[in-house]
Amino acid sequence: MARGRIYDDITQTIGNTPLIRLRRLTEGVAAEVVIKHEGFNPYSSVKDRIGVAMIEDALERGVLKPGMTIVEPTSGNTGIG
């Protein structure tokens, strides 16, 4: 997500979350350790990626059509039930 960029809709902001190098926590460790900060996504979750991918797939396959309503009963443990 580029700083200062104007997006057409919120789905364009999902993904491209920053990688942050952990230096103090990994001092003395031979490997470089980084975290992916999904908190920069609109709803602060990796589930944003899953949700937008599912919606885009349903639109492409024609299962979801304009005007239909999506109800998310749960995203707990990324479950759909």
mmCIF file of the N, C-alpha and C atoms, coordinates in Angstrom:
data_MODEL
# 
_entry.id   MODEL 
# 
loop_
_atom_site.group_PDB 
_atom_site.id 
_atom_site.type_symbol 
_atom_site.label_atom_id 
_atom_site.label_alt_id 
_atom_site.label_comp_id 
_atom_site.label_asym_id 
_atom_site.label_entity_id 
_atom_site.label_seq_id 
_atom_site.pdbx_PDB_ins_code 
_atom_site.Cartn_x 
_atom_site.Cartn_y 
_atom_site.Cartn_z 
_atom_site.occupancy 
_atom_site.B_iso_or_equiv 
_atom_site.pdbx_formal_charge 
_atom_site.auth_seq_id 
_atom_site.auth_comp_id 
_atom_site.auth_asym_id 
_atom_site.auth_atom_id 
_atom_site.pdbx_PDB_model_num 
ATOM 1   N N  . MET A 1 1  ? 0.852   -1.165  0.000   1.00 0.00 ? 1  MET A N  1 
ATOM 2   C CA . MET A 1 1  ? 0.000   0.000   0.000   1.00 0.00 ? 1  MET A CA 1 
ATOM 3   C C  . MET A 1 1  ? 0.901   1.231   0.000   1.00 0.00 ? 1  MET A C  1 
ATOM 4   N N  . ALA A 1 2  ? 0.800   2.013   -1.028  1.00 0.00 ? 2  ALA A N  1 
ATOM 5   C CA . ALA A 1 2  ? 1.635   3.201   -1.160  1.00 0.00 ? 2  ALA A CA 1 
ATOM 6   C C  . ALA A 1 2  ? 1.067   4.346   -0.326  1.00 0.00 ? 2  ALA A C  1 
ATOM 7   N N  . ARG A 1 3  ? 1.920   4.996   0.413   1.00 0.00 ? 3  ARG A N  1 
ATOM 8   C CA . ARG A 1 3  ? 1.472   6.141   1.210   1.00 0.00 ? 3  ARG A CA 1 
ATOM 9   C C  . ARG A 1 3  ? 1.090   7.292   0.285   1.00 0.00 ? 3  ARG A C  1 
ATOM 10  N N  . GLY A 1 4  ? 0.014   7.980   0.626   1.00 0.00 ? 4  GLY A N  1 
ATOM 11  C CA . GLY A 1 4  ? -0.416  9.133   -0.136  1.00 0.00 ? 4  GLY A CA 1 
ATOM 12  C C  . GLY A 1 4  ? -1.207  8.797   -1.391  1.00 0.00 ? 4  GLY A C  1 
ATOM 13  N N  . ARG A 1 5  ? -1.375  7.524   -1.683  1.00 0.00 ? 5  ARG A N  1 
ATOM 14  C CA . ARG A 1 5  ? -2.129  7.119   -2.866  1.00 0.00 ? 5  ARG A CA 1 
ATOM 15  C C  . ARG A 1 5  ? -3.622  7.180   -2.547  1.00 0.00 ? 5  ARG A C  1 
ATOM 16  N N  . ILE A 1 6  ? -4.425  7.538   -3.542  1.00 0.00 ? 6  ILE A N  1 
ATOM 17  C CA . ILE A 1 6  ? -5.873  7.550   -3.390  1.00 0.00 ? 6  ILE A CA 1 
ATOM 18  C C  . ILE A 1 6  ? -6.417  6.311   -4.089  1.00 0.00 ? 6  ILE A C  1 
ATOM 19  N N  . TYR A 1 7  ? -7.234  5.541   -3.383  1.00 0.00 ? 7  TYR A N  1 
ATOM 20  C CA . TYR A 1 7  ? -7.775  4.287   -3.900  1.00 0.00 ? 7  TYR A CA 1 
ATOM 21  C C  . TYR A 1 7  ? -9.225  4.470   -4.323  1.00 0.00 ? 7  TYR A C  1 
ATOM 22  N N  . ASP A 1 8  ? -9.666  3.661   -5.277  1.00 0.00 ? 8  ASP A N  1 
ATOM 23  C CA . ASP A 1 8  ? -11.051 3.718   -5.745  1.00 0.00 ? 8  ASP A CA 1 
ATOM 24  C C  . ASP A 1 8  ? -12.011 3.020   -4.794  1.00 0.00 ? 8  ASP A C  1 
ATOM 25  N N  . ASP A 1 9  ? -11.548 1.970   -4.116  1.00 0.00 ? 9  ASP A N  1 
ATOM 26  C CA . ASP A 1 9  ? -12.367 1.300   -3.108  1.00 0.00 ? 9  ASP A CA 1 
ATOM 27  C C  . ASP A 1 9  ? -11.454 0.590   -2.116  1.00 0.00 ? 9  ASP A C  1 
ATOM 28  N N  . ILE A 1 10 ? -12.025 0.198   -0.994  1.00 0.00 ? 10 ILE A N  1 
ATOM 29  C CA . ILE A 1 10 ? -11.227 -0.345  0.111   1.00 0.00 ? 10 ILE A CA 1 
ATOM 30  C C  . ILE A 1 10 ? -10.515 -1.648  -0.237  1.00 0.00 ? 10 ILE A C  1 
ATOM 31  N N  . THR A 1 11 ? -11.063 -2.423  -1.183  1.00 0.00 ? 11 THR A N  1 
ATOM 32  C CA . THR A 1 11 ? -10.421 -3.697  -1.519  1.00 0.00 ? 11 THR A CA 1 
ATOM 33  C C  . THR A 1 11 ? -9.034  -3.496  -2.116  1.00 0.00 ? 11 THR A C  1 
ATOM 34  N N  . GLN A 1 12 ? -8.782  -2.335  -2.692  1.00 0.00 ? 12 GLN A N  1 
ATOM 35  C CA . GLN A 1 12 ? -7.465  -2.063  -3.266  1.00 0.00 ? 12 GLN A CA 1 
ATOM 36  C C  . GLN A 1 12 ? -6.394  -1.866  -2.198  1.00 0.00 ? 12 GLN A C  1 
ATOM 37  N N  . THR A 1 13 ? -6.815  -1.666  -0.961  1.00 0.00 ? 13 THR A N  1 
ATOM 38  C CA . THR A 1 13 ? -5.844  -1.463  0.120   1.00 0.00 ? 13 THR A CA 1 
ATOM 39  C C  . THR A 1 13 ? -5.436  -2.769  0.788   1.00 0.00 ? 13 THR A C  1 
ATOM 40  N N  . ILE A 1 14 ? -6.086  -3.873  0.418   1.00 0.00 ? 14 ILE A N  1 
ATOM 41  C CA . ILE A 1 14 ? -5.805  -5.167  1.042   1.00 0.00 ? 14 ILE A CA 1 
ATOM 42  C C  . ILE A 1 14 ? -4.553  -5.774  0.433   1.00 0.00 ? 14 ILE A C  1 
ATOM 43  N N  . GLY A 1 15 ? -3.693  -6.273  1.292   1.00 0.00 ? 15 GLY A N  1 
ATOM 44  C CA . GLY A 1 15 ? -2.444  -6.876  0.828   1.00 0.00 ? 15 GLY A CA 1 
ATOM 45  C C  . GLY A 1 15 ? -1.332  -5.847  0.817   1.00 0.00 ? 15 GLY A C  1 
ATOM 46  N N  . ASN A 1 16 ? -0.200  -6.253  0.302   1.00 0.00 ? 16 ASN A N  1 
ATOM 47  C CA . ASN A 1 16 ? 0.985   -5.389  0.280   1.00 0.00 ? 16 ASN A CA 1 
ATOM 48  C C  . ASN A 1 16 ? 1.284   -4.814  1.656   1.00 0.00 ? 16 ASN A C  1 
ATOM 49  N N  . THR A 1 17 ? 1.006   -5.608  2.683   1.00 0.00 ? 17 THR A N  1 
ATOM 50  C CA . THR A 1 17 ? 1.270   -5.168  4.042   1.00 0.00 ? 17 THR A CA 1 
ATOM 51  C C  . THR A 1 17 ? 2.775   -5.211  4.300   1.00 0.00 ? 17 THR A C  1 
ATOM 52  N N  . PRO A 1 18 ? 3.261   -4.336  5.152   1.00 0.00 ? 18 PRO A N  1 
ATOM 53  C CA . PRO A 1 18 ? 4.709   -4.227  5.328   1.00 0.00 ? 18 PRO A CA 1 
ATOM 54  C C  . PRO A 1 18 ? 5.333   -5.392  6.092   1.00 0.00 ? 18 PRO A C  1 
ATOM 55  N N  . LEU A 1 19 ? 6.571   -5.682  5.730   1.00 0.00 ? 19 LEU A N  1 
ATOM 56  C CA . LEU A 1 19 ? 7.400   -6.617  6.491   1.00 0.00 ? 19 LEU A CA 1 
ATOM 57  C C  . LEU A 1 19 ? 8.254   -5.784  7.437   1.00 0.00 ? 19 LEU A C  1 
ATOM 58  N N  . ILE A 1 20 ? 8.334   -6.213  8.683   1.00 0.00 ? 20 ILE A N  1 
ATOM 59  C CA . ILE A 1 20 ? 9.090   -5.468  9.692   1.00 0.00 ? 20 ILE A CA 1 
ATOM 60  C C  . ILE A 1 20 ? 10.147  -6.391  10.283  1.00 0.00 ? 20 ILE A C  1 
ATOM 61  N N  . ARG A 1 21 ? 11.381  -5.959  10.215  1.00 0.00 ? 21 ARG A N  1 
ATOM 62  C CA . ARG A 1 21 ? 12.511  -6.740  10.738  1.00 0.00 ? 21 ARG A CA 1 
ATOM 63  C C  . ARG A 1 21 ? 12.521  -6.660  12.261  1.00 0.00 ? 21 ARG A C  1 
ATOM 64  N N  . LEU A 1 22 ? 12.608  -7.816  12.911  1.00 0.00 ? 22 LEU A N  1 
ATOM 65  C CA . LEU A 1 22 ? 12.691  -7.860  14.373  1.00 0.00 ? 22 LEU A CA 1 
ATOM 66  C C  . LEU A 1 22 ? 14.163  -7.915  14.764  1.00 0.00 ? 22 LEU A C  1 
ATOM 67  N N  . ARG A 1 23 ? 14.672  -6.844  15.275  1.00 0.00 ? 23 ARG A N  1 
ATOM 68  C CA . ARG A 1 23 ? 16.097  -6.796  15.621  1.00 0.00 ? 23 ARG A CA 1 
ATOM 69  C C  . ARG A 1 23 ? 16.339  -7.050  17.102  1.00 0.00 ? 23 ARG A C  1 
ATOM 70  N N  . ARG A 1 24 ? 15.623  -6.332  17.957  1.00 0.00 ? 24 ARG A N  1 
ATOM 71  C CA . ARG A 1 24 ? 15.871  -6.486  19.393  1.00 0.00 ? 24 ARG A CA 1 
ATOM 72  C C  . ARG A 1 24 ? 15.453  -7.855  19.897  1.00 0.00 ? 24 ARG A C  1 
ATOM 73  N N  . LEU A 1 25 ? 14.338  -8.368  19.412  1.00 0.00 ? 25 LEU A N  1 
ATOM 74  C CA . LEU A 1 25 ? 13.843  -9.662  19.888  1.00 0.00 ? 25 LEU A CA 1 
ATOM 75  C C  . LEU A 1 25 ? 14.689  -10.833 19.405  1.00 0.00 ? 25 LEU A C  1 
ATOM 76  N N  . THR A 1 26 ? 15.427  -10.631 18.339  1.00 0.00 ? 26 THR A N  1 
ATOM 77  C CA . THR A 1 26 ? 16.182  -11.743 17.746  1.00 0.00 ? 26 THR A CA 1 
ATOM 78  C C  . THR A 1 26 ? 17.689  -11.527 17.840  1.00 0.00 ? 26 THR A C  1 
ATOM 79  N N  . GLU A 1 27 ? 18.099  -10.665 18.723  1.00 0.00 ? 27 GLU A N  1 
ATOM 80  C CA . GLU A 1 27 ? 19.530  -10.401 18.887  1.00 0.00 ? 27 GLU A CA 1 
ATOM 81  C C  . GLU A 1 27 ? 20.258  -11.702 19.208  1.00 0.00 ? 27 GLU A C  1 
ATOM 82  N N  . GLY A 1 28 ? 21.296  -11.989 18.454  1.00 0.00 ? 28 GLY A N  1 
ATOM 83  C CA . GLY A 1 28 ? 22.073  -13.200 18.655  1.00 0.00 ? 28 GLY A CA 1 
ATOM 84  C C  . GLY A 1 28 ? 21.573  -14.400 17.858  1.00 0.00 ? 28 GLY A C  1 
ATOM 85  N N  . VAL A 1 29 ? 20.439  -14.255 17.193  1.00 0.00 ? 29 VAL A N  1 
ATOM 86  C CA . VAL A 1 29 ? 19.888  -15.338 16.368  1.00 0.00 ? 29 VAL A CA 1 
ATOM 87  C C  . VAL A 1 29 ? 20.538  -15.266 14.989  1.00 0.00 ? 29 VAL A C  1 
ATOM 88  N N  . ALA A 1 30 ? 20.902  -16.409 14.439  1.00 0.00 ? 30 ALA A N  1 
ATOM 89  C CA . ALA A 1 30 ? 21.608  -16.447 13.157  1.00 0.00 ? 30 ALA A CA 1 
ATOM 90  C C  . ALA A 1 30 ? 20.719  -16.063 11.974  1.00 0.00 ? 30 ALA A C  1 
ATOM 91  N N  . ALA A 1 31 ? 19.420  -16.207 12.109  1.00 0.00 ? 31 ALA A N  1 
ATOM 92  C CA . ALA A 1 31 ? 18.504  -15.933 10.996  1.00 0.00 ? 31 ALA A CA 1 
ATOM 93  C C  . ALA A 1 31 ? 17.940  -14.519 11.079  1.00 0.00 ? 31 ALA A C  1 
ATOM 94  N N  . GLU A 1 32 ? 17.572  -13.987 9.923   1.00 0.00 ? 32 GLU A N  1 
ATOM 95  C CA . GLU A 1 32 ? 16.844  -12.725 9.892   1.00 0.00 ? 32 GLU A CA 1 
ATOM 96  C C  . GLU A 1 32 ? 15.368  -13.060 10.103  1.00 0.00 ? 32 GLU A C  1 
ATOM 97  N N  . VAL A 1 33 ? 14.738  -12.407 11.067  1.00 0.00 ? 33 VAL A N  1 
ATOM 98  C CA . VAL A 1 33 ? 13.340  -12.685 11.378  1.00 0.00 ? 33 VAL A CA 1 
ATOM 99  C C  . VAL A 1 33 ? 12.527  -11.435 11.065  1.00 0.00 ? 33 VAL A C  1 
ATOM 100 N N  . VAL A 1 34 ? 11.476  -11.623 10.264  1.00 0.00 ? 34 VAL A N  1 
ATOM 101 C CA . VAL A 1 34 ? 10.588  -10.513 9.920   1.00 0.00 ? 34 VAL A CA 1 
ATOM 102 C C  . VAL A 1 34 ? 9.148   -10.928 10.202  1.00 0.00 ? 34 VAL A C  1 
ATOM 103 N N  . ILE A 1 35 ? 8.311   -9.939  10.454  1.00 0.00 ? 35 ILE A N  1 
ATOM 104 C CA . ILE A 1 35 ? 6.880   -10.187 10.621  1.00 0.00 ? 35 ILE A CA 1 
ATOM 105 C C  . ILE A 1 35 ? 6.136   -9.455  9.514   1.00 0.00 ? 35 ILE A C  1 
ATOM 106 N N  . LYS A 1 36 ? 4.999   -9.982  9.133   1.00 0.00 ? 36 LYS A N  1 
ATOM 107 C CA . LYS A 1 36 ? 4.132   -9.328  8.158   1.00 0.00 ? 36 LYS A CA 1 
ATOM 108 C C  . LYS A 1 36 ? 3.020   -8.662  8.956   1.00 0.00 ? 36 LYS A C  1 
ATOM 109 N N  . HIS A 1 37 ? 2.961   -7.355  8.882   1.00 0.00 ? 37 HIS A N  1 
ATOM 110 C CA . HIS A 1 37 ? 2.031   -6.585  9.708   1.00 0.00 ? 37 HIS A CA 1 
ATOM 111 C C  . HIS A 1 37 ? 0.668   -6.467  9.024   1.00 0.00 ? 37 HIS A C  1 
ATOM 112 N N  . GLU A 1 38 ? -0.175  -7.480  9.226   1.00 0.00 ? 38 GLU A N  1 
ATOM 113 C CA . GLU A 1 38 ? -1.507  -7.493  8.624   1.00 0.00 ? 38 GLU A CA 1 
ATOM 114 C C  . GLU A 1 38 ? -2.418  -6.441  9.247   1.00 0.00 ? 38 GLU A C  1 
ATOM 115 N N  . GLY A 1 39 ? -1.999  -5.848  10.346  1.00 0.00 ? 39 GLY A N  1 
ATOM 116 C CA . GLY A 1 39 ? -2.781  -4.795  10.977  1.00 0.00 ? 39 GLY A CA 1 
ATOM 117 C C  . GLY A 1 39 ? -2.972  -3.579  10.092  1.00 0.00 ? 39 GLY A C  1 
ATOM 118 N N  . PHE A 1 40 ? -2.214  -3.477  9.006   1.00 0.00 ? 40 PHE A N  1 
ATOM 119 C CA . PHE A 1 40 ? -2.378  -2.375  8.066   1.00 0.00 ? 40 PHE A CA 1 
ATOM 120 C C  . PHE A 1 40 ? -3.544  -2.616  7.107   1.00 0.00 ? 40 PHE A C  1 
ATOM 121 N N  . ASN A 1 41 ? -4.112  -3.824  7.095   1.00 0.00 ? 41 ASN A N  1 
ATOM 122 C CA . ASN A 1 41 ? -5.286  -4.103  6.267   1.00 0.00 ? 41 ASN A CA 1 
ATOM 123 C C  . ASN A 1 41 ? -6.484  -3.358  6.844   1.00 0.00 ? 41 ASN A C  1 
ATOM 124 N N  . PRO A 1 42 ? -7.537  -3.114  6.048   1.00 0.00 ? 42 PRO A N  1 
ATOM 125 C CA . PRO A 1 42 ? -8.680  -2.316  6.513   1.00 0.00 ? 42 PRO A CA 1 
ATOM 126 C C  . PRO A 1 42 ? -9.298  -2.797  7.822   1.00 0.00 ? 42 PRO A C  1 
ATOM 127 N N  . TYR A 1 43 ? -9.391  -4.112  8.005   1.00 0.00 ? 43 TYR A N  1 
ATOM 128 C CA . TYR A 1 43 ? -9.977  -4.635  9.239   1.00 0.00 ? 43 TYR A CA 1 
ATOM 129 C C  . TYR A 1 43 ? -8.924  -5.289  10.115  1.00 0.00 ? 43 TYR A C  1 
ATOM 130 N N  . SER A 1 44 ? -7.675  -4.915  9.877   1.00 0.00 ? 44 SER A N  1 
ATOM 131 C CA . SER A 1 44 ? -6.530  -5.331  10.704  1.00 0.00 ? 44 SER A CA 1 
ATOM 132 C C  . SER A 1 44 ? -6.350  -6.837  10.793  1.00 0.00 ? 44 SER A C  1 
ATOM 133 N N  . SER A 1 45 ? -6.618  -7.546  9.709   1.00 0.00 ? 45 SER A N  1 
ATOM 134 C CA . SER A 1 45 ? -6.572  -8.998  9.773   1.00 0.00 ? 45 SER A CA 1 
ATOM 135 C C  . SER A 1 45 ? -6.143  -9.612  8.449   1.00 0.00 ? 45 SER A C  1 
ATOM 136 N N  . VAL A 1 46 ? -5.476  -10.758 8.538   1.00 0.00 ? 46 VAL A N  1 
ATOM 137 C CA . VAL A 1 46 ? -5.153  -11.539 7.347   1.00 0.00 ? 46 VAL A CA 1 
ATOM 138 C C  . VAL A 1 46 ? -6.444  -12.027 6.690   1.00 0.00 ? 46 VAL A C  1 
ATOM 139 N N  . LYS A 1 47 ? -7.532  -12.061 7.452   1.00 0.00 ? 47 LYS A N  1 
ATOM 140 C CA . LYS A 1 47 ? -8.821  -12.505 6.919   1.00 0.00 ? 47 LYS A CA 1 
ATOM 141 C C  . LYS A 1 47 ? -9.325  -11.570 5.822   1.00 0.00 ? 47 LYS A C  1 
ATOM 142 N N  . ASP A 1 48 ? -8.837  -10.334 5.792   1.00 0.00 ? 48 ASP A N  1 
ATOM 143 C CA . ASP A 1 48 ? -9.197  -9.415  4.714   1.00 0.00 ? 48 ASP A CA 1 
ATOM 144 C C  . ASP A 1 48 ? -8.806  -10.007 3.366   1.00 0.00 ? 48 ASP A C  1 
ATOM 145 N N  . ARG A 1 49 ? -7.621  -10.609 3.306   1.00 0.00 ? 49 ARG A N  1 
ATOM 146 C CA . ARG A 1 49 ? -7.140  -11.215 2.057   1.00 0.00 ? 49 ARG A CA 1 
ATOM 147 C C  . ARG A 1 49 ? -8.046  -12.362 1.630   1.00 0.00 ? 49 ARG A C  1 
ATOM 148 N N  . ILE A 1 50 ? -8.402  -13.216 2.580   1.00 0.00 ? 50 ILE A N  1 
ATOM 149 C CA . ILE A 1 50 ? -9.258  -14.367 2.291   1.00 0.00 ? 50 ILE A CA 1 
ATOM 150 C C  . ILE A 1 50 ? -10.625 -13.894 1.808   1.00 0.00 ? 50 ILE A C  1 
ATOM 151 N N  . GLY A 1 51 ? -11.201 -12.937 2.503   1.00 0.00 ? 51 GLY A N  1 
ATOM 152 C CA . GLY A 1 51 ? -12.533 -12.443 2.154   1.00 0.00 ? 51 GLY A CA 1 
ATOM 153 C C  . GLY A 1 51 ? -12.598 -11.850 0.764   1.00 0.00 ? 51 GLY A C  1 
ATOM 154 N N  . VAL A 1 52 ? -11.653 -10.981 0.436   1.00 0.00 ? 52 VAL A N  1 
ATOM 155 C CA . VAL A 1 52 ? -11.685 -10.357 -0.889  1.00 0.00 ? 52 VAL A CA 1 
ATOM 156 C C  . VAL A 1 52 ? -11.418 -11.391 -1.981  1.00 0.00 ? 52 VAL A C  1 
ATOM 157 N N  . ALA A 1 53 ? -10.569 -12.376 -1.714  1.00 0.00 ? 53 ALA A N  1 
ATOM 158 C CA . ALA A 1 53 ? -10.300 -13.430 -2.703  1.00 0.00 ? 53 ALA A CA 1 
ATOM 159 C C  . ALA A 1 53 ? -11.556 -14.257 -2.956  1.00 0.00 ? 53 ALA A C  1 
ATOM 160 N N  . MET A 1 54 ? -12.303 -14.569 -1.899  1.00 0.00 ? 54 MET A N  1 
ATOM 161 C CA . MET A 1 54 ? -13.538 -15.350 -2.052  1.00 0.00 ? 54 MET A CA 1 
ATOM 162 C C  . MET A 1 54 ? -14.589 -14.569 -2.841  1.00 0.00 ? 54 MET A C  1 
ATOM 163 N N  . ILE A 1 55 ? -14.712 -13.293 -2.558  1.00 0.00 ? 55 ILE A N  1 
ATOM 164 C CA . ILE A 1 55 ? -15.698 -12.465 -3.257  1.00 0.00 ? 55 ILE A CA 1 
ATOM 165 C C  . ILE A 1 55 ? -15.322 -12.303 -4.724  1.00 0.00 ? 55 ILE A C  1 
ATOM 166 N N  . GLU A 1 56 ? -14.050 -12.019 -5.004  1.00 0.00 ? 56 GLU A N  1 
ATOM 167 C CA . GLU A 1 56 ? -13.609 -11.877 -6.393  1.00 0.00 ? 56 GLU A CA 1 
ATOM 168 C C  . GLU A 1 56 ? -13.812 -13.172 -7.169  1.00 0.00 ? 56 GLU A C  1 
ATOM 169 N N  . ASP A 1 57 ? -13.526 -14.312 -6.544  1.00 0.00 ? 57 ASP A N  1 
ATOM 170 C CA . ASP A 1 57 ? -13.726 -15.608 -7.191  1.00 0.00 ? 57 ASP A CA 1 
ATOM 171 C C  . ASP A 1 57 ? -15.207 -15.843 -7.495  1.00 0.00 ? 57 ASP A C  1 
ATOM 172 N N  . ALA A 1 58 ? -16.070 -15.551 -6.531  1.00 0.00 ? 58 ALA A N  1 
ATOM 173 C CA . ALA A 1 58 ? -17.510 -15.744 -6.731  1.00 0.00 ? 58 ALA A CA 1 
ATOM 174 C C  . ALA A 1 58 ? -18.038 -14.846 -7.848  1.00 0.00 ? 58 ALA A C  1 
ATOM 175 N N  . LEU A 1 59 ? -17.527 -13.625 -7.940  1.00 0.00 ? 59 LEU A N  1 
ATOM 176 C CA . LEU A 1 59 ? -17.930 -12.720 -9.019  1.00 0.00 ? 59 LEU A CA 1 
ATOM 177 C C  . LEU A 1 59 ? -17.478 -13.253 -10.373 1.00 0.00 ? 59 LEU A C  1 
ATOM 178 N N  . GLU A 1 60 ? -16.231 -13.715 -10.437 1.00 0.00 ? 60 GLU A N  1 
ATOM 179 C CA . GLU A 1 60 ? -15.692 -14.243 -11.697 1.00 0.00 ? 60 GLU A CA 1 
ATOM 180 C C  . GLU A 1 60 ? -16.475 -15.462 -12.175 1.00 0.00 ? 60 GLU A C  1 
ATOM 181 N N  . ARG A 1 61 ? -16.895 -16.322 -11.242 1.00 0.00 ? 61 ARG A N  1 
ATOM 182 C CA . ARG A 1 61 ? -17.624 -17.540 -11.603 1.00 0.00 ? 61 ARG A CA 1 
ATOM 183 C C  . ARG A 1 61 ? -19.119 -17.297 -11.799 1.00 0.00 ? 61 ARG A C  1 
ATOM 184 N N  . GLY A 1 62 ? -19.588 -16.094 -11.502 1.00 0.00 ? 62 GLY A N  1 
ATOM 185 C CA . GLY A 1 62 ? -20.997 -15.774 -11.678 1.00 0.00 ? 62 GLY A CA 1 
ATOM 186 C C  . GLY A 1 62 ? -21.885 -16.249 -10.547 1.00 0.00 ? 62 GLY A C  1 
ATOM 187 N N  . VAL A 1 63 ? -21.285 -16.758 -9.480  1.00 0.00 ? 63 VAL A N  1 
ATOM 188 C CA . VAL A 1 63 ? -22.056 -17.212 -8.317  1.00 0.00 ? 63 VAL A CA 1 
ATOM 189 C C  . VAL A 1 63 ? -22.607 -16.014 -7.545  1.00 0.00 ? 63 VAL A C  1 
ATOM 190 N N  . LEU A 1 64 ? -21.852 -14.948 -7.522  1.00 0.00 ? 64 LEU A N  1 
ATOM 191 C CA . LEU A 1 64 ? -22.256 -13.702 -6.872  1.00 0.00 ? 64 LEU A CA 1 
ATOM 192 C C  . LEU A 1 64 ? -22.516 -12.682 -7.972  1.00 0.00 ? 64 LEU A C  1 
ATOM 193 N N  . LYS A 1 65 ? -23.685 -12.065 -7.904  1.00 0.00 ? 65 LYS A N  1 
ATOM 194 C CA . LYS A 1 65 ? -24.077 -11.108 -8.934  1.00 0.00 ? 65 LYS A CA 1 
ATOM 195 C C  . LYS A 1 65 ? -24.347 -9.747  -8.289  1.00 0.00 ? 65 LYS A C  1 
ATOM 196 N N  . PRO A 1 66 ? -24.197 -8.659  -9.060  1.00 0.00 ? 66 PRO A N  1 
ATOM 197 C CA . PRO A 1 66 ? -24.484 -7.327  -8.528  1.00 0.00 ? 66 PRO A CA 1 
ATOM 198 C C  . PRO A 1 66 ? -25.881 -7.276  -7.914  1.00 0.00 ? 66 PRO A C  1 
ATOM 199 N N  . GLY A 1 67 ? -25.974 -6.658  -6.747  1.00 0.00 ? 67 GLY A N  1 
ATOM 200 C CA . GLY A 1 67 ? -27.238 -6.526  -6.039  1.00 0.00 ? 67 GLY A CA 1 
ATOM 201 C C  . GLY A 1 67 ? -27.481 -7.603  -4.997  1.00 0.00 ? 67 GLY A C  1 
ATOM 202 N N  . MET A 1 68 ? -26.718 -8.707  -5.075  1.00 0.00 ? 68 MET A N  1 
ATOM 203 C CA . MET A 1 68 ? -26.862 -9.765  -4.073  1.00 0.00 ? 68 MET A CA 1 
ATOM 204 C C  . MET A 1 68 ? -26.247 -9.292  -2.761  1.00 0.00 ? 68 MET A C  1 
ATOM 205 N N  . THR A 1 69 ? -26.664 -9.903  -1.671  1.00 0.00 ? 69 THR A N  1 
ATOM 206 C CA . THR A 1 69 ? -26.167 -9.549  -0.342  1.00 0.00 ? 69 THR A CA 1 
ATOM 207 C C  . THR A 1 69 ? -25.271 -10.654 0.185   1.00 0.00 ? 69 THR A C  1 
ATOM 208 N N  . ILE A 1 70 ? -24.168 -10.267 0.787   1.00 0.00 ? 70 ILE A N  1 
ATOM 209 C CA . ILE A 1 70 ? -23.259 -11.217 1.423   1.00 0.00 ? 70 ILE A CA 1 
ATOM 210 C C  . ILE A 1 70 ? -23.452 -11.087 2.926   1.00 0.00 ? 70 ILE A C  1 
ATOM 211 N N  . VAL A 1 71 ? -23.680 -12.205 3.591   1.00 0.00 ? 71 VAL A N  1 
ATOM 212 C CA . VAL A 1 71 ? -23.797 -12.227 5.044   1.00 0.00 ? 71 VAL A CA 1 
ATOM 213 C C  . VAL A 1 71 ? -22.637 -13.050 5.574   1.00 0.00 ? 71 VAL A C  1 
ATOM 214 N N  . GLU A 1 72 ? -21.850 -12.460 6.453   1.00 0.00 ? 72 GLU A N  1 
ATOM 215 C CA . GLU A 1 72 ? -20.735 -13.185 7.052   1.00 0.00 ? 72 GLU A CA 1 
ATOM 216 C C  . GLU A 1 72 ? -21.153 -13.593 8.457   1.00 0.00 ? 72 GLU A C  1 
ATOM 217 N N  . PRO A 1 73 ? -21.499 -14.864 8.659   1.00 0.00 ? 73 PRO A N  1 
ATOM 218 C CA . PRO A 1 73 ? -21.943 -15.295 9.974   1.00 0.00 ? 73 PRO A CA 1 
ATOM 219 C C  . PRO A 1 73 ? -20.815 -15.359 10.995  1.00 0.00 ? 73 PRO A C  1 
ATOM 220 N N  . THR A 1 74 ? -19.615 -15.653 10.547  1.00 0.00 ? 74 THR A N  1 
ATOM 221 C CA . THR A 1 74 ? -18.466 -15.720 11.443  1.00 0.00 ? 74 THR A CA 1 
ATOM 222 C C  . THR A 1 74 ? -17.190 -15.650 10.635  1.00 0.00 ? 74 THR A C  1 
ATOM 223 N N  . SER A 1 75 ? -16.194 -15.056 11.224  1.00 0.00 ? 75 SER A N  1 
ATOM 224 C CA . SER A 1 75 ? -14.855 -15.172 10.647  1.00 0.00 ? 75 SER A CA 1 
ATOM 225 C C  . SER A 1 75 ? -13.938 -15.760 11.706  1.00 0.00 ? 75 SER A C  1 
ATOM 226 N N  . GLY A 1 76 ? -14.540 -16.182 12.818  1.00 0.00 ? 76 GLY A N  1 
ATOM 227 C CA . GLY A 1 76 ? -13.768 -16.826 13.868  1.00 0.00 ? 76 GLY A CA 1 
ATOM 228 C C  . GLY A 1 76 ? -13.069 -18.051 13.326  1.00 0.00 ? 76 GLY A C  1 
ATOM 229 N N  . ASN A 1 77 ? -11.773 -18.105 13.479  1.00 0.00 ? 77 ASN A N  1 
ATOM 230 C CA . ASN A 1 77 ? -10.950 -19.187 12.949  1.00 0.00 ? 77 ASN A CA 1 
ATOM 231 C C  . ASN A 1 77 ? -11.141 -19.328 11.439  1.00 0.00 ? 77 ASN A C  1 
ATOM 232 N N  . THR A 1 78 ? -11.442 -18.194 10.787  1.00 0.00 ? 78 THR A N  1 
ATOM 233 C CA . THR A 1 78 ? -11.718 -18.105 9.345   1.00 0.00 ? 78 THR A CA 1 
ATOM 234 C C  . THR A 1 78 ? -12.799 -19.074 8.898   1.00 0.00 ? 78 THR A C  1 
ATOM 235 N N  . GLY A 1 79 ? -13.736 -19.369 9.781   1.00 0.00 ? 79 GLY A N  1 
ATOM 236 C CA . GLY A 1 79 ? -14.796 -20.329 9.466   1.00 0.00 ? 79 GLY A CA 1 
ATOM 237 C C  . GLY A 1 79 ? -15.969 -19.689 8.767   1.00 0.00 ? 79 GLY A C  1 
ATOM 238 N N  . ILE A 1 80 ? -16.594 -20.446 7.909   1.00 0.00 ? 80 ILE A N  1 
ATOM 239 C CA . ILE A 1 80 ? -17.843 -20.036 7.273   1.00 0.00 ? 80 ILE A CA 1 
ATOM 240 C C  . ILE A 1 80 ? -18.838 -21.134 7.609   1.00 0.00 ? 80 ILE A C  1 
ATOM 241 N N  . GLY A 1 81 ? -19.924 -20.779 8.227   1.00 0.00 ? 81 GLY A N  1 
ATOM 242 C CA . GLY A 1 81 ? -20.835 -21.845 8.626   1.00 0.00 ? 81 GLY A CA 1 
ATOM 243 C C  . GLY A 1 81 ? -22.263 -21.411 8.644   1.00 0.00 ? 81 GLY A C  1 
# 
